Amino acid sequence: MVECLIWTIKEQYVHRYYFESLQHANRVLNDWIQFYNEVRPRQALGKKTFAVVYALNWWFVQKVLGHYI
């Protein structure tokens, strides 16, 4: 899983941009990570984003399992 993420970052971020400074690289990477987590749907997750799946799981844990924990 981590290797896949690192490969994706290198392919879609590092190899496509020329960075003027470390701050510029950091800003672009932060924007890309936000897109990756909140906008980009995943086929394996039923075309949902990581953010949606996390929110649904958090709700389930709090509402359904909360009184068992």
Order of alpha helices (4+ residues) and beta strands (2+ residues): alpha-alpha-alpha
